């Protein structure tokens, strides 16, 4: 049995070989561990949500998003090193995800009214 490889077969083999080498080399540059200042992890998001609920409870829900942002960023429990990217948009995203998880809330006042005190 005489087996000859055609040019297209050689090209396919080299393509597969070079593709696997490329993927292996690129994989070295992909982040594979959690960074110390990553504030998007589940734990960091939970800590931020807990802080948000603490401020809402302290102020009895009588504040808007901008005031909530200022009170959160000035709170003694706020970790400025971890949440260095925290801004008003991040707070709005946090509030939106809270509204989705708790469908009976639609604004800051309703969060306060539905909190288990």
N, C-alpha and C positions, 0 to 999 in steps of 0.2 A: 504494500500500500504506500504509494508515493503521495506525500502531502506537501503541497506548495501554498505559500501564503501570498495572496494578491496584495496589490498596493493599498486597496481600501481596507483590507484586514489589518495590515501593518499600521495604517493611519488610525484605525479604531483602537488598536492595542496601545499605541503611544498616547492617544487622547485620554484613555482611561488611566494610564499610568501617570501622566502629567496632571490630570485632574485630581487624582488621589494625593499626589505630592503637594499640589497647591492647597488643597483643603487642609492637609496636615500642617503646612507652614502657616496658613492663616489662623488656624485654631490656636496657635501660640499667642496671638495678639488679642484674642477674645477674652473678656473678663470672666474668670471662673470662680472668683470669691467675692463675697460681699465687702464693699468698701466701708471704711469706718464712718464716713460722713454721708452714707446713703440714707436719705430721709424718705425713700419710697418703699422701704420694707414694710412688712405687715406690722412688726413691732413698733416701728417709728410712727406709722400712721395711727396705730392704736393709742400711743402715748399722746400724739397731737390731738386726737379726738377726745381723749380723757381730759386734757387741758382745756379744750374748747368747751366741753360740758361743765367743767368747774367754773369757768368764767361766766358762762350763761347762767348758772345757778347763783353765783355771787351777785350778779347784776339783775337777777330776777327776770331775765329775758328782755329787758328794756334797753336794747341797743341795736344798732344797725351793723352791717358787715364791716364797715370801716372802723367803727368803735371797737367791735369785737377783735379785729386784727390788731389794733393798737394795744388793747388790754392783754391779749395773748402774748404779743412780742415783748411787753414790759413785765410780764409775770415772773416771779422768782423761780418757778418750776420750768420755765422756758429755757431749753438748752440751745443757746445761740450757736454753739459749735456744730451740733448735729443738724439743726434746722436753719442753716445759714442761707438756704435758698427760699425760705418761707416768705411768701408775699401774699398780696390780696387775692391773686388768681388761685394760689394754692389753697387758701382758705375757702374760696368759692367752690373749688373742686371737692374739698373735704365736706362742706355743707351739702353739696349735691349728692355725694355718695351716702351721706347720712340720711338725706330725704328718701333715697331709693331703698335703703335698708329698713327705714321706719316710715312706712307709707302714710301713717297718720300725721306726719309733720310736713309742713310746707314753708315755714319761715322760722326765724329764731325764737319768736314768741311761742309758737306752737311746740318747738323743742322743749322749751322751759315748762310748758303746761303738761307735757307728756312724760317728763322725767320722773323716775321713782325717787322721791325725796326721802 
